[in-house]
């Protein structure tokens, strides 16, 4: 018996030890490989995110020459004309299909100050270290470089979450990923060192004939649970969840599921960027502005 156990003490973990992973990294890589050949049939959520990024990018009046698509899937992002695009994905098959390289978003993947635009759609919600991933993106950008990202968060899969909780009311298990809300996403941009950070949310409601149709879509897009050591789902639990899903159907027999896309925009700091006014430098009085006028 060790001295620590003999004296009833436990081994201390160093305070700088990394936190345990939220998601199973190996399962995430394997799942992306599994869906790669058929992903085009289930890419509607990512296509919706890429459309939103493209709309926001249209409002940016500058040229981009070196672009990183982080979490490239099958390479759906259409880069600005003339840009050189580097594509990275955690899945080996997606990376190969897109002519990119395999790497994880929250581990070092790019030289510092290599790109003037980084785009990421549909992957940052399943990385273990989201603050670290954003910090790596910021460091990979040149001064005044732009990051545009989108991932599922907010109240995504609220119907699925509710029916599973009802079906396992006696002993509920974690089966749906924890979600980042839009306010927290904006805070994370600031923590990562981005200038002029903006976070906003768009919602897409998709109607399904059954719970199994929803699960089929989630499997096809690689969005089922990556939480470690999942508790097995019993048949009676699945049956109760399916009944609860059907009970929420509209007059046409379809149940709506919610997908919230959190869109992020941030710039690598540069002296040329506008700065917020110094606190206390205003010349107008709030009291005067609110005073009733005759």
Secondary structure as the mmCIF struct_conf table of DSSP 4:
data_model
#
loop_
_struct_conf.conf_type_id
_struct_conf.id
_struct_conf.beg_label_comp_id
_struct_conf.beg_label_asym_id
_struct_conf.beg_label_seq_id
_struct_conf.end_label_comp_id
_struct_conf.end_label_asym_id
_struct_conf.end_label_seq_id
HELX_RH_AL_P HELX_RH_AL_P1 UNK A 3 UNK A 6
TURN_TY1_P TURN_TY1_P1 UNK A 7 UNK A 8
HELX_LH_PP_P HELX_LH_PP_P1 UNK A 11 UNK A 14
TURN_TY1_P TURN_TY1_P2 UNK A 15 UNK A 16
HELX_LH_PP_P HELX_LH_PP_P2 UNK A 17 UNK A 21
BEND BEND1 UNK A 22 UNK A 22
STRN STRN1 UNK A 23 UNK A 23
HELX_RH_AL_P HELX_RH_AL_P2 UNK A 25 UNK A 35
HELX_RH_3T_P HELX_RH_3T_P1 UNK A 36 UNK A 41
BEND BEND2 UNK A 42 UNK A 42
HELX_RH_AL_P HELX_RH_AL_P3 UNK A 44 UNK A 58
TURN_TY1_P TURN_TY1_P3 UNK A 59 UNK A 59
BEND BEND3 UNK A 62 UNK A 62
STRN STRN2 UNK A 66 UNK A 70
BEND BEND4 UNK A 71 UNK A 71
TURN_TY1_P TURN_TY1_P4 UNK A 73 UNK A 75
HELX_LH_PP_P HELX_LH_PP_P3 UNK A 79 UNK A 80
TURN_TY1_P TURN_TY1_P5 UNK A 81 UNK A 82
STRN STRN3 UNK A 84 UNK A 89
BEND BEND5 UNK A 90 UNK A 91
HELX_RH_AL_P HELX_RH_AL_P4 UNK A 92 UNK A 97
TURN_TY1_P TURN_TY1_P6 UNK A 98 UNK A 99
STRN STRN4 UNK A 101 UNK A 102
TURN_TY1_P TURN_TY1_P7 UNK A 105 UNK A 106
BEND BEND6 UNK A 107 UNK A 107
BEND BEND7 UNK A 110 UNK A 110
TURN_TY1_P TURN_TY1_P8 UNK A 112 UNK A 113
STRN STRN5 UNK A 115 UNK A 121
BEND BEND8 UNK A 122 UNK A 122
HELX_RH_3T_P HELX_RH_3T_P2 UNK A 124 UNK A 126
BEND BEND9 UNK A 128 UNK A 128
HELX_RH_AL_P HELX_RH_AL_P5 UNK A 130 UNK A 140
STRN STRN6 UNK A 141 UNK A 153
TURN_TY1_P TURN_TY1_P9 UNK A 154 UNK A 157
HELX_RH_AL_P HELX_RH_AL_P6 UNK A 158 UNK A 167
TURN_TY1_P TURN_TY1_P10 UNK A 168 UNK A 168
BEND BEND10 UNK A 169 UNK A 171
BEND BEND11 UNK A 176 UNK A 176
HELX_RH_AL_P HELX_RH_AL_P7 UNK A 182 UNK A 191
TURN_TY1_P TURN_TY1_P11 UNK A 192 UNK A 193
STRN STRN7 UNK A 194 UNK A 208
BEND BEND12 UNK A 209 UNK A 210
HELX_RH_AL_P HELX_RH_AL_P8 UNK A 211 UNK A 220
TURN_TY1_P TURN_TY1_P12 UNK A 221 UNK A 222
BEND BEND13 UNK A 224 UNK A 224
STRN STRN8 UNK A 227 UNK A 227
BEND BEND14 UNK A 228 UNK A 229
HELX_LH_PP_P HELX_LH_PP_P4 UNK A 230 UNK A 234
HELX_RH_AL_P HELX_RH_AL_P9 UNK A 235 UNK A 247
TURN_TY1_P TURN_TY1_P13 UNK A 248 UNK A 248
TURN_TY1_P TURN_TY1_P14 UNK A 251 UNK A 252
BEND BEND15 UNK A 253 UNK A 253
STRN STRN9 UNK A 255 UNK A 268
TURN_TY1_P TURN_TY1_P15 UNK A 271 UNK A 272
BEND BEND16 UNK A 273 UNK A 273
HELX_LH_PP_P HELX_LH_PP_P5 UNK A 276 UNK A 278
TURN_TY1_P TURN_TY1_P16 UNK A 279 UNK A 280
BEND BEND17 UNK A 284 UNK A 284
HELX_RH_AL_P HELX_RH_AL_P10 UNK A 286 UNK A 290
BEND BEND18 UNK A 291 UNK A 291
HELX_LH_PP_P HELX_LH_PP_P6 UNK A 292 UNK A 293
#
